[in-house]
Amino acid sequence: MADGDISCTAEGTNEIVDRIIVLTRIDVHYTIRLPEGADREKVDRALATHVDKCPTAKSIEDSVAVAWTADIEGG
């Protein structure tokens, strides 16, 4: 994949809990441009399991919800 074929944006949601601002949610949106002939099923499987395999997401899973969406082009 070429430089710029994968990008993401992330947005955090803070809430006031017991008068303290606390990060409660992270929403990530990926934009992926696949090269011709790329295996779309592999990409879909990787995206479907990546939060469960991400060290950061696992570290915060009890206190911060992590959700994702993706736009995938090509393949």
mmCIF file as gemmi writes it, N, C-alpha and C atoms, coordinates in Angstrom:
data_model
loop_
_atom_site.group_PDB
_atom_site.id
_atom_site.type_symbol
_atom_site.label_atom_id
_atom_site.label_alt_id
_atom_site.label_comp_id
_atom_site.label_asym_id
_atom_site.label_entity_id
_atom_site.label_seq_id
_atom_site.pdbx_PDB_ins_code
_atom_site.Cartn_x
_atom_site.Cartn_y
_atom_site.Cartn_z
_atom_site.occupancy
_atom_site.B_iso_or_equiv
_atom_site.pdbx_formal_charge
_atom_site.auth_seq_id
_atom_site.auth_asym_id
_atom_site.pdbx_PDB_model_num
ATOM 1 N N . MET Axp A 1 ? 0.848 -1.167 0 1 0 ? 1 A 1
ATOM 2 C CA . MET Axp A 1 ? 0 0 0 1 0 ? 1 A 1
ATOM 3 C C . MET Axp A 1 ? 0.896 1.234 0 1 0 ? 1 A 1
ATOM 4 N N . ALA Axp A 2 ? 0.448 2.23 -0.705 1 0 ? 2 A 1
ATOM 5 C CA . ALA Axp A 2 ? 1.223 3.468 -0.822 1 0 ? 2 A 1
ATOM 6 C C . ALA Axp A 2 ? 0.952 4.39 0.361 1 0 ? 2 A 1
ATOM 7 N N . ASP Axp A 3 ? 1.881 5.308 0.549 1 0 ? 3 A 1
ATOM 8 C CA . ASP Axp A 3 ? 1.722 6.308 1.596 1 0 ? 3 A 1
ATOM 9 C C . ASP Axp A 3 ? 0.41 7.057 1.391 1 0 ? 3 A 1
ATOM 10 N N . GLY Axp A 4 ? -0.376 7.198 2.432 1 0 ? 4 A 1
ATOM 11 C CA . GLY Axp A 4 ? -1.653 7.905 2.334 1 0 ? 4 A 1
ATOM 12 C C . GLY Axp A 4 ? -2.837 7.006 2.038 1 0 ? 4 A 1
ATOM 13 N N . ASP Axp A 5 ? -2.6 5.697 1.843 1 0 ? 5 A 1
ATOM 14 C CA . ASP Axp A 5 ? -3.699 4.795 1.553 1 0 ? 5 A 1
ATOM 15 C C . ASP Axp A 5 ? -4.492 4.399 2.8 1 0 ? 5 A 1
ATOM 16 N N . ILE Axp A 6 ? -3.925 4.653 3.958 1 0 ? 6 A 1
ATOM 17 C CA . ILE Axp A 6 ? -4.637 4.401 5.21 1 0 ? 6 A 1
ATOM 18 C C . ILE Axp A 6 ? -4.562 5.674 6.051 1 0 ? 6 A 1
ATOM 19 N N . SER Axp A 7 ? -5.724 6.126 6.479 1 0 ? 7 A 1
ATOM 20 C CA . SER Axp A 7 ? -5.742 7.265 7.395 1 0 ? 7 A 1
ATOM 21 C C . SER Axp A 7 ? -6.849 7.028 8.415 1 0 ? 7 A 1
ATOM 22 N N . CYS Axp A 8 ? -6.749 7.726 9.523 1 0 ? 8 A 1
ATOM 23 C CA . CYS Axp A 8 ? -7.812 7.6 10.511 1 0 ? 8 A 1
ATOM 24 C C . CYS Axp A 8 ? -7.969 8.913 11.267 1 0 ? 8 A 1
ATOM 25 N N . THR Axp A 9 ? -9.152 9.078 11.77 1 0 ? 9 A 1
ATOM 26 C CA . THR Axp A 9 ? -9.44 10.185 12.67 1 0 ? 9 A 1
ATOM 27 C C . THR Axp A 9 ? -10 9.574 13.951 1 0 ? 9 A 1
ATOM 28 N N . ALA Axp A 10 ? -9.77 10.242 15.047 1 0 ? 10 A 1
ATOM 29 C CA . ALA Axp A 10 ? -10.285 9.758 16.326 1 0 ? 10 A 1
ATOM 30 C C . ALA Axp A 10 ? -10.914 10.926 17.071 1 0 ? 10 A 1
ATOM 31 N N . GLU Axp A 11 ? -12.007 10.627 17.724 1 0 ? 11 A 1
ATOM 32 C CA . GLU Axp A 11 ? -12.704 11.65 18.513 1 0 ? 11 A 1
ATOM 33 C C . GLU Axp A 11 ? -13.001 11.069 19.886 1 0 ? 11 A 1
ATOM 34 N N . GLY Axp A 12 ? -12.606 11.79 20.914 1 0 ? 12 A 1
ATOM 35 C CA . GLY Axp A 12 ? -12.867 11.355 22.274 1 0 ? 12 A 1
ATOM 36 C C . GLY Axp A 12 ? -14.064 12.08 22.855 1 0 ? 12 A 1
ATOM 37 N N . THR Axp A 13 ? -14.762 11.393 23.73 1 0 ? 13 A 1
ATOM 38 C CA . THR Axp A 13 ? -15.895 11.979 24.434 1 0 ? 13 A 1
ATOM 39 C C . THR Axp A 13 ? -15.561 12.026 25.92 1 0 ? 13 A 1
ATOM 40 N N . ASN Axp A 14 ? -15.644 13.213 26.469 1 0 ? 14 A 1
ATOM 41 C CA . ASN Axp A 14 ? -15.436 13.402 27.905 1 0 ? 14 A 1
ATOM 42 C C . ASN Axp A 14 ? -16.771 13.649 28.574 1 0 ? 14 A 1
ATOM 43 N N . GLU Axp A 15 ? -16.905 13.131 29.761 1 0 ? 15 A 1
ATOM 44 C CA . GLU Axp A 15 ? -18.1 13.362 30.57 1 0 ? 15 A 1
ATOM 45 C C . GLU Axp A 15 ? -17.654 13.762 31.971 1 0 ? 15 A 1
ATOM 46 N N . ILE Axp A 16 ? -18.524 14.443 32.661 1 0 ? 16 A 1
ATOM 47 C CA . ILE Axp A 16 ? -18.24 14.807 34.046 1 0 ? 16 A 1
ATOM 48 C C . ILE Axp A 16 ? -18.768 13.704 34.949 1 0 ? 16 A 1
ATOM 49 N N . VAL Axp A 17 ? -17.858 13.093 35.693 1 0 ? 17 A 1
ATOM 50 C CA . VAL Axp A 17 ? -18.197 12.021 36.619 1 0 ? 17 A 1
ATOM 51 C C . VAL Axp A 17 ? -17.673 12.435 37.987 1 0 ? 17 A 1
ATOM 52 N N . ASP Axp A 18 ? -18.581 12.57 38.929 1 0 ? 18 A 1
ATOM 53 C CA . ASP Axp A 18 ? -18.202 13.019 40.271 1 0 ? 18 A 1
ATOM 54 C C . ASP Axp A 18 ? -17.389 14.307 40.217 1 0 ? 18 A 1
ATOM 55 N N . ARG Axp A 19 ? -17.832 15.231 39.381 1 0 ? 19 A 1
ATOM 56 C CA . ARG Axp A 19 ? -17.229 16.563 39.209 1 0 ? 19 A 1
ATOM 57 C C . ARG Axp A 19 ? -15.814 16.514 38.618 1 0 ? 19 A 1
ATOM 58 N N . ILE Axp A 20 ? -15.479 15.398 37.97 1 0 ? 20 A 1
ATOM 59 C CA . ILE Axp A 20 ? -14.181 15.249 37.313 1 0 ? 20 A 1
ATOM 60 C C . ILE Axp A 20 ? -14.427 14.938 35.839 1 0 ? 20 A 1
ATOM 61 N N . ILE Axp A 21 ? -13.691 15.604 34.951 1 0 ? 21 A 1
ATOM 62 C CA . ILE Axp A 21 ? -13.812 15.324 33.529 1 0 ? 21 A 1
ATOM 63 C C . ILE Axp A 21 ? -13.1 14.008 33.227 1 0 ? 21 A 1
ATOM 64 N N . VAL Axp A 22 ? -13.853 13.062 32.643 1 0 ? 22 A 1
ATOM 65 C CA . VAL Axp A 22 ? -13.333 11.716 32.414 1 0 ? 22 A 1
ATOM 66 C C . VAL Axp A 22 ? -13.563 11.331 30.948 1 0 ? 22 A 1
ATOM 67 N N . LEU Axp A 23 ? -12.54 10.772 30.313 1 0 ? 23 A 1
ATOM 68 C CA . LEU Axp A 23 ? -12.678 10.23 28.969 1 0 ? 23 A 1
ATOM 69 C C . LEU Axp A 23 ? -13.504 8.957 29.057 1 0 ? 23 A 1
ATOM 70 N N . THR Axp A 24 ? -14.631 8.907 28.333 1 0 ? 24 A 1
ATOM 71 C CA . THR Axp A 24 ? -15.52 7.752 28.423 1 0 ? 24 A 1
ATOM 72 C C . THR Axp A 24 ? -15.672 6.989 27.112 1 0 ? 24 A 1
ATOM 73 N N . ARG Axp A 25 ? -15.287 7.628 25.986 1 0 ? 25 A 1
ATOM 74 C CA . ARG Axp A 25 ? -15.5 6.979 24.696 1 0 ? 25 A 1
ATOM 75 C C . ARG Axp A 25 ? -14.491 7.499 23.676 1 0 ? 25 A 1
ATOM 76 N N . ILE Axp A 26 ? -14.047 6.603 22.8 1 0 ? 26 A 1
ATOM 77 C CA . ILE Axp A 26 ? -13.207 6.978 21.667 1 0 ? 26 A 1
ATOM 78 C C . ILE Axp A 26 ? -13.836 6.382 20.411 1 0 ? 26 A 1
ATOM 79 N N . ASP Axp A 27 ? -14.099 7.232 19.426 1 0 ? 27 A 1
ATOM 80 C CA . ASP Axp A 27 ? -14.617 6.792 18.132 1 0 ? 27 A 1
ATOM 81 C C . ASP Axp A 27 ? -13.534 7.001 17.09 1 0 ? 27 A 1
ATOM 82 N N . VAL Axp A 28 ? -13.191 5.927 16.388 1 0 ? 28 A 1
ATOM 83 C CA . VAL Axp A 28 ? -12.145 5.966 15.373 1 0 ? 28 A 1
ATOM 84 C C . VAL Axp A 28 ? -12.784 5.708 14.012 1 0 ? 28 A 1
ATOM 85 N N . HIS Axp A 29 ? -12.401 6.502 13.011 1 0 ? 29 A 1
ATOM 86 C CA . HIS Axp A 29 ? -12.883 6.282 11.65 1 0 ? 29 A 1
ATOM 87 C C . HIS Axp A 29 ? -11.691 6.108 10.726 1 0 ? 29 A 1
ATOM 88 N N . TYR Axp A 30 ? -11.654 4.973 10.043 1 0 ? 30 A 1
ATOM 89 C CA . TYR Axp A 30 ? -10.585 4.663 9.109 1 0 ? 30 A 1
ATOM 90 C C . TYR Axp A 30 ? -11.035 4.946 7.677 1 0 ? 30 A 1
ATOM 91 N N . THR Axp A 31 ? -10.117 5.429 6.868 1 0 ? 31 A 1
ATOM 92 C CA . THR Axp A 31 ? -10.298 5.517 5.424 1 0 ? 31 A 1
ATOM 93 C C . THR Axp A 31 ? -9.171 4.693 4.817 1 0 ? 31 A 1
ATOM 94 N N . ILE Axp A 32 ? -9.548 3.68 4.054 1 0 ? 32 A 1
ATOM 95 C CA . ILE Axp A 32 ? -8.577 2.744 3.504 1 0 ? 32 A 1
ATOM 96 C C . ILE Axp A 32 ? -8.792 2.628 2 1 0 ? 32 A 1
ATOM 97 N N . ARG Axp A 33 ? -7.719 2.824 1.25 1 0 ? 33 A 1
ATOM 98 C CA . ARG Axp A 33 ? -7.743 2.625 -0.2 1 0 ? 33 A 1
ATOM 99 C C . ARG Axp A 33 ? -6.914 1.393 -0.52 1 0 ? 33 A 1
ATOM 100 N N . LEU Axp A 34 ? -7.595 0.332 -0.942 1 0 ? 34 A 1
ATOM 101 C CA . LEU Axp A 34 ? -6.921 -0.928 -1.225 1 0 ? 34 A 1
ATOM 102 C C . LEU Axp A 34 ? -6.366 -0.934 -2.648 1 0 ? 34 A 1
ATOM 103 N N . PRO Axp A 35 ? -5.194 -1.527 -2.832 1 0 ? 35 A 1
ATOM 104 C CA . PRO Axp A 35 ? -4.666 -1.667 -4.181 1 0 ? 35 A 1
ATOM 105 C C . PRO Axp A 35 ? -5.471 -2.717 -4.95 1 0 ? 35 A 1
ATOM 106 N N . GLU Axp A 36 ? -5.407 -2.655 -6.237 1 0 ? 36 A 1
ATOM 107 C CA . GLU Axp A 36 ? -6.097 -3.627 -7.081 1 0 ? 36 A 1
ATOM 108 C C . GLU Axp A 36 ? -5.638 -5.03 -6.715 1 0 ? 36 A 1
ATOM 109 N N . GLY Axp A 37 ? -6.597 -5.93 -6.575 1 0 ? 37 A 1
ATOM 110 C CA . GLY Axp A 37 ? -6.294 -7.321 -6.257 1 0 ? 37 A 1
ATOM 111 C C . GLY Axp A 37 ? -6.146 -7.618 -4.776 1 0 ? 37 A 1
ATOM 112 N N . ALA Axp A 38 ? -6.28 -6.618 -3.934 1 0 ? 38 A 1
ATOM 113 C CA . ALA Axp A 38 ? -6.157 -6.839 -2.484 1 0 ? 38 A 1
ATOM 114 C C . ALA Axp A 38 ? -7.286 -7.747 -2.001 1 0 ? 38 A 1
ATOM 115 N N . ASP Axp A 39 ? -7 -8.548 -0.995 1 0 ? 39 A 1
ATOM 116 C CA . ASP Axp A 39 ? -7.982 -9.482 -0.438 1 0 ? 39 A 1
ATOM 117 C C . ASP Axp A 39 ? -8.865 -8.742 0.569 1 0 ? 39 A 1
ATOM 118 N N . ARG Axp A 40 ? -10.037 -8.365 0.144 1 0 ? 40 A 1
ATOM 119 C CA . ARG Axp A 40 ? -10.967 -7.595 0.982 1 0 ? 40 A 1
ATOM 120 C C . ARG Axp A 40 ? -11.376 -8.376 2.226 1 0 ? 40 A 1
ATOM 121 N N . GLU Axp A 41 ? -11.5 -9.702 2.109 1 0 ? 41 A 1
ATOM 122 C CA . GLU Axp A 41 ? -11.894 -10.504 3.268 1 0 ? 41 A 1
ATOM 123 C C . GLU Axp A 41 ? -10.864 -10.405 4.389 1 0 ? 41 A 1
ATOM 124 N N . LYS Axp A 42 ? -9.579 -10.381 4.047 1 0 ? 42 A 1
ATOM 125 C CA . LYS Axp A 42 ? -8.533 -10.235 5.062 1 0 ? 42 A 1
ATOM 126 C C . LYS Axp A 42 ? -8.635 -8.883 5.754 1 0 ? 42 A 1
ATOM 127 N N . VAL Axp A 43 ? -8.893 -7.849 4.973 1 0 ? 43 A 1
ATOM 128 C CA . VAL Axp A 43 ? -9.039 -6.511 5.547 1 0 ? 43 A 1
ATOM 129 C C . VAL Axp A 43 ? -10.239 -6.472 6.49 1 0 ? 43 A 1
ATOM 130 N N . ASP Axp A 44 ? -11.356 -7.047 6.061 1 0 ? 44 A 1
ATOM 131 C CA . ASP Axp A 44 ? -12.553 -7.072 6.91 1 0 ? 44 A 1
ATOM 132 C C . ASP Axp A 44 ? -12.306 -7.841 8.205 1 0 ? 44 A 1
ATOM 133 N N . ARG Axp A 45 ? -11.595 -8.971 8.119 1 0 ? 45 A 1
ATOM 134 C CA . ARG Axp A 45 ? -11.28 -9.756 9.33 1 0 ? 45 A 1
ATOM 135 C C . ARG Axp A 45 ? -10.366 -8.973 10.271 1 0 ? 45 A 1
ATOM 136 N N . ALA Axp A 46 ? -9.376 -8.312 9.699 1 0 ? 46 A 1
ATOM 137 C CA . ALA Axp A 46 ? -8.453 -7.526 10.528 1 0 ? 46 A 1
ATOM 138 C C . ALA Axp A 46 ? -9.197 -6.406 11.249 1 0 ? 46 A 1
ATOM 139 N N . LEU Axp A 47 ? -10.067 -5.719 10.539 1 0 ? 47 A 1
ATOM 140 C CA . LEU Axp A 47 ? -10.824 -4.644 11.176 1 0 ? 47 A 1
ATOM 141 C C . LEU Axp A 47 ? -11.767 -5.177 12.246 1 0 ? 47 A 1
ATOM 142 N N . ALA Axp A 48 ? -12.374 -6.311 11.99 1 0 ? 48 A 1
ATOM 143 C CA . ALA Axp A 48 ? -13.344 -6.875 12.934 1 0 ? 48 A 1
ATOM 144 C C . ALA Axp A 48 ? -12.7 -7.291 14.252 1 0 ? 48 A 1
ATOM 145 N N . THR Axp A 49 ? -11.412 -7.624 14.223 1 0 ? 49 A 1
ATOM 146 C CA . THR Axp A 49 ? -10.757 -8.117 15.439 1 0 ? 49 A 1
ATOM 147 C C . THR Axp A 49 ? -9.73 -7.153 16.022 1 0 ? 49 A 1
ATOM 148 N N . HIS Axp A 50 ? -9.49 -6.033 15.368 1 0 ? 50 A 1
ATOM 149 C CA . HIS Axp A 50 ? -8.362 -5.204 15.802 1 0 ? 50 A 1
ATOM 150 C C . HIS Axp A 50 ? -8.54 -4.587 17.183 1 0 ? 50 A 1
ATOM 151 N N . VAL Axp A 51 ? -9.744 -4.219 17.572 1 0 ? 51 A 1
ATOM 152 C CA . VAL Axp A 51 ? -9.927 -3.625 18.905 1 0 ? 51 A 1
ATOM 153 C C . VAL Axp A 51 ? -9.61 -4.66 19.98 1 0 ? 51 A 1
ATOM 154 N N . ASP Axp A 52 ? -10.005 -5.912 19.765 1 0 ? 52 A 1
ATOM 155 C CA . ASP Axp A 52 ? -9.728 -6.968 20.747 1 0 ? 52 A 1
ATOM 156 C C . ASP Axp A 52 ? -8.243 -7.288 20.854 1 0 ? 52 A 1
ATOM 157 N N . LYS Axp A 53 ? -7.473 -6.976 19.819 1 0 ? 53 A 1
ATOM 158 C CA . LYS Axp A 53 ? -6.038 -7.286 19.819 1 0 ? 53 A 1
ATOM 159 C C . LYS Axp A 53 ? -5.153 -6.067 20.049 1 0 ? 53 A 1
ATOM 160 N N . CYS Axp A 54 ? -5.754 -4.91 20.228 1 0 ? 54 A 1
ATOM 161 C CA . CYS Axp A 54 ? -5 -3.669 20.402 1 0 ? 54 A 1
ATOM 162 C C . CYS Axp A 54 ? -4.595 -3.508 21.878 1 0 ? 54 A 1
ATOM 163 N N . PRO Axp A 55 ? -3.296 -3.389 22.169 1 0 ? 55 A 1
ATOM 164 C CA . PRO Axp A 55 ? -2.867 -3.242 23.56 1 0 ? 55 A 1
ATOM 165 C C . PRO Axp A 55 ? -3.479 -2.027 24.262 1 0 ? 55 A 1
ATOM 166 N N . THR Axp A 56 ? -3.6 -0.922 23.555 1 0 ? 56 A 1
ATOM 167 C CA . THR Axp A 56 ? -4.178 0.281 24.176 1 0 ? 56 A 1
ATOM 168 C C . THR Axp A 56 ? -5.656 0.077 24.473 1 0 ? 56 A 1
ATOM 169 N N . ALA Axp A 57 ? -6.4 -0.451 23.504 1 0 ? 57 A 1
ATOM 170 C CA . ALA Axp A 57 ? -7.835 -0.685 23.72 1 0 ? 57 A 1
ATOM 171 C C . ALA Axp A 57 ? -8.059 -1.671 24.857 1 0 ? 57 A 1
ATOM 172 N N . LYS Axp A 58 ? -7.235 -2.708 24.934 1 0 ? 58 A 1
ATOM 173 C CA . LYS Axp A 58 ? -7.373 -3.678 26.024 1 0 ? 58 A 1
ATOM 174 C C . LYS Axp A 58 ? -7.069 -3.043 27.377 1 0 ? 58 A 1
ATOM 175 N N . SER Axp A 59 ? -6.121 -2.12 27.399 1 0 ? 59 A 1
ATOM 176 C CA . SER Axp A 59 ? -5.729 -1.479 28.653 1 0 ? 59 A 1
ATOM 177 C C . SER Axp A 59 ? -6.828 -0.59 29.217 1 0 ? 59 A 1
ATOM 178 N N . ILE Axp A 60 ? -7.638 -0.02 28.351 1 0 ? 60 A 1
ATOM 179 C CA . ILE Axp A 60 ? -8.659 0.933 28.809 1 0 ? 60 A 1
ATOM 180 C C . ILE Axp A 60 ? -10.079 0.394 28.693 1 0 ? 60 A 1
ATOM 181 N N . GLU Axp A 61 ? -10.242 -0.863 28.304 1 0 ? 61 A 1
ATOM 182 C CA . GLU Axp A 61 ? -11.566 -1.393 27.986 1 0 ? 61 A 1
ATOM 183 C C . GLU Axp A 61 ? -12.566 -1.324 29.142 1 0 ? 61 A 1
ATOM 184 N N . ASP Axp A 62 ? -12.121 -1.342 30.366 1 0 ? 62 A 1
ATOM 185 C CA . ASP Axp A 62 ? -13.05 -1.294 31.492 1 0 ? 62 A 1
ATOM 186 C C . ASP Axp A 62 ? -13.558 0.111 31.794 1 0 ? 62 A 1
ATOM 187 N N . SER Axp A 63 ? -12.908 1.124 31.21 1 0 ? 63 A 1
ATOM 188 C CA . SER Axp A 63 ? -13.32 2.486 31.54 1 0 ? 63 A 1
ATOM 189 C C . SER Axp A 63 ? -13.646 3.357 30.326 1 0 ? 63 A 1
ATOM 190 N N . VAL Axp A 64 ? -13.184 2.962 29.144 1 0 ? 64 A 1
ATOM 191 C CA . VAL Axp A 64 ? -13.404 3.763 27.94 1 0 ? 64 A 1
ATOM 192 C C . VAL Axp A 64 ? -13.928 2.86 26.833 1 0 ? 64 A 1
ATOM 193 N N . ALA Axp A 65 ? -15.081 3.211 26.279 1 0 ? 65 A 1
ATOM 194 C CA . ALA Axp A 65 ? -15.631 2.461 25.148 1 0 ? 65 A 1
ATOM 195 C C . ALA Axp A 65 ? -14.878 2.864 23.883 1 0 ? 65 A 1
ATOM 196 N N . VAL Axp A 66 ? -14.512 1.879 23.081 1 0 ? 66 A 1
ATOM 197 C CA . VAL Axp A 66 ? -13.832 2.146 21.818 1 0 ? 66 A 1
ATOM 198 C C . VAL Axp A 66 ? -14.696 1.591 20.693 1 0 ? 66 A 1
ATOM 199 N N . ALA Axp A 67 ? -15.037 2.447 19.738 1 0 ? 67 A 1
ATOM 200 C CA . ALA Axp A 67 ? -15.844 2.039 18.589 1 0 ? 67 A 1
ATOM 201 C C . ALA Axp A 67 ? -15.146 2.511 17.32 1 0 ? 67 A 1
ATOM 202 N N . TRP Axp A 68 ? -15.436 1.862 16.205 1 0 ? 68 A 1
ATOM 203 C CA . TRP Axp A 68 ? -14.792 2.251 14.958 1 0 ? 68 A 1
ATOM 204 C C . TRP Axp A 68 ? -15.752 2.1 13.781 1 0 ? 68 A 1
ATOM 205 N N . THR Axp A 69 ? -15.458 2.848 12.741 1 0 ? 69 A 1
ATOM 206 C CA . THR Axp A 69 ? -16.123 2.731 11.455 1 0 ? 69 A 1
ATOM 207 C C . THR Axp A 69 ? -15.041 2.797 10.393 1 0 ? 69 A 1
ATOM 208 N N . ALA Axp A 70 ? -15.384 2.392 9.174 1 0 ? 70 A 1
ATOM 209 C CA . ALA Axp A 70 ? -14.385 2.423 8.101 1 0 ? 70 A 1
ATOM 210 C C . ALA Axp A 70 ? -15.039 2.638 6.747 1 0 ? 70 A 1
ATOM 211 N N . ASP Axp A 71 ? -14.38 3.411 5.921 1 0 ? 71 A 1
ATOM 212 C CA . ASP Axp A 71 ? -14.688 3.53 4.502 1 0 ? 71 A 1
ATOM 213 C C . ASP Axp A 71 ? -13.561 2.822 3.762 1 0 ? 71 A 1
ATOM 214 N N . ILE Axp A 72 ? -13.921 1.819 2.967 1 0 ? 72 A 1
ATOM 215 C CA . ILE Axp A 72 ? -12.917 1.045 2.252 1 0 ? 72 A 1
ATOM 216 C C . ILE Axp A 72 ? -13.204 1.152 0.766 1 0 ? 72 A 1
ATOM 217 N N . GLU Axp A 73 ? -12.179 1.549 0.024 1 0 ? 73 A 1
ATOM 218 C CA . GLU Axp A 73 ? -12.305 1.708 -1.43 1 0 ? 73 A 1
ATOM 219 C C . GLU Axp A 73 ? -11.34 0.767 -2.121 1 0 ? 73 A 1
ATOM 220 N N . GLY Axp A 74 ? -11.693 0.32 -3.313 1 0 ? 74 A 1
ATOM 221 C CA . GLY Axp A 74 ? -10.792 -0.478 -4.123 1 0 ? 74 A 1
ATOM 222 C C . GLY Axp A 74 ? -10.799 -1.935 -3.757 1 0 ? 74 A 1
ATOM 223 N N . GLY Axp A 75 ? -9.717 -2.604 -4.168 1 0 ? 75 A 1
ATOM 224 C CA . GLY Axp A 75 ? -9.586 -4.02 -3.859 1 0 ? 75 A 1
ATOM 225 C C . GLY Axp A 75 ? -9.841 -4.876 -4.996 1 0 ? 75 A 1
